[in-house]
Amino acid sequence: MYQKKIPLTLECGLHLFMQVMNGKWKISLIWSIYNGIARPGEIHRKLSDASRRVLDTQLNQLVDHGLLLKKVYDQRPLKVEYELTELGKSLIPVIKSTARWGEENRAVLEKKILPNGG
């Protein structure tokens, strides 16, 4: 089993948040589910730049951390849906605030991030 070289430290809320949200697609997954995209196939189509394996791994991590609930329906073909838990819903204002910050600073950030200054 893989062991991290740097020990896990959760001494403050920011470290805890970063540990739970560590993963390129987790915020996009939460946002997509918040906006009504609940089935894995729909999620994969919405986030098509990510591999199915990575999305499935991060969805499972979000379930394990208590941010998502995975519903498996007893039918054929198999039907799976995800929904936000109360803990997951509590992240929505944080995501909205972060998005607003990005929009408010778009002009400066694009010059720093994009090749040739945007």
C-alpha positions in Angstrom: 0.0 0.0 0.0 1.1 3.5 -0.8 2.5 5.6 2.1 2.9 9.3 1.9 6.4 10.6 2.4 5.2 13.8 4.1 3.1 13.1 7.2 -0.6 14.2 7.1 -1.2 17.2 9.3 -4.7 18.4 10.1 -3.9 20.9 12.8 -6.0 23.6 11.3 -9.3 23.9 9.3 -7.5 24.9 6.1 -5.3 21.8 6.1 -8.4 19.7 6.7 -10.3 21.4 3.9 -7.4 21.0 1.5 -7.1 17.3 2.4 -10.8 16.7 1.7 -10.9 18.8 -1.5 -7.5 17.6 -2.9 -8.2 16.5 -6.4 -8.5 18.5 -9.6 -12.1 17.6 -10.3 -13.7 17.5 -6.8 -15.1 21.1 -6.9 -16.4 20.6 -10.4 -18.1 17.3 -9.3 -19.8 19.0 -6.4 -20.9 21.9 -8.5 -22.3 19.6 -11.3 -24.2 17.6 -8.7 -25.5 20.8 -7.1 -26.8 21.8 -10.6 -28.7 18.6 -11.0 -26.3 16.4 -12.9 -26.7 13.2 -10.8 -25.9 10.2 -13.0 -22.3 9.0 -13.6 -22.7 9.1 -17.4 -24.0 12.6 -17.3 -21.2 13.7 -15.0 -18.6 12.1 -17.4 -20.0 13.9 -20.4 -20.1 17.2 -18.5 -16.5 16.8 -17.3 -15.2 15.2 -20.5 -11.6 16.4 -20.1 -11.2 14.1 -17.1 -10.8 10.3 -17.4 -13.7 8.1 -16.2 -11.3 6.4 -13.7 -10.2 9.7 -12.2 -13.8 10.9 -11.9 -15.0 7.6 -10.4 -12.1 7.7 -7.9 -12.9 11.3 -6.8 -16.6 10.6 -6.6 -15.9 7.7 -4.3 -13.6 9.9 -2.2 -16.3 12.5 -1.8 -18.7 9.7 -0.7 -16.2 8.4 1.8 -15.7 12.0 3.2 -19.5 12.3 3.6 -20.0 15.1 1.0 -22.0 12.9 -1.4 -24.5 10.2 -1.1 -24.4 7.4 -3.7 -27.8 5.9 -4.4 -27.8 2.5 -6.2 -31.2 1.5 -7.5 -32.1 -2.2 -7.5 -32.9 -2.5 -11.2 -31.5 -3.6 -14.5 -29.7 -1.9 -16.1 -28.1 -0.7 -13.0 -29.0 2.9 -12.1 -26.7 5.1 -9.9 -27.3 8.7 -8.8 -25.3 11.0 -6.6 -26.6 13.7 -4.3 -25.1 16.2 -2.0 -25.3 15.6 1.8 -25.9 18.5 4.2 -22.1 18.6 4.6 -21.7 18.8 0.8 -24.3 21.5 0.5 -22.4 23.5 3.1 -19.6 23.9 0.5 -21.8 25.6 -2.1 -21.4 29.2 -0.6 -17.6 28.5 -0.4 -17.5 27.5 -4.1 -19.7 30.5 -5.1 -17.4 32.9 -3.1 -14.3 31.4 -4.8 -15.8 31.7 -8.2 -16.7 35.3 -7.5 -13.1 36.0 -6.4 -11.9 34.5 -9.7 -14.2 36.7 -11.8 -13.3 39.8 -9.8 -9.6 39.2 -10.5 -9.9 37.7 -14.0 -8.0 40.5 -15.8 -5.0 40.2 -13.5 -5.0 36.5 -13.2 -5.3 35.7 -16.9 -2.2 37.9 -17.6 -0.3 35.8 -15.1 -1.6 32.4 -16.0 -2.2 32.3 -19.8 0.8 32.2 -22.2 1.5 35.5 -23.8 -0.5 37.3 -21.1 -3.9 36.3 -22.4 
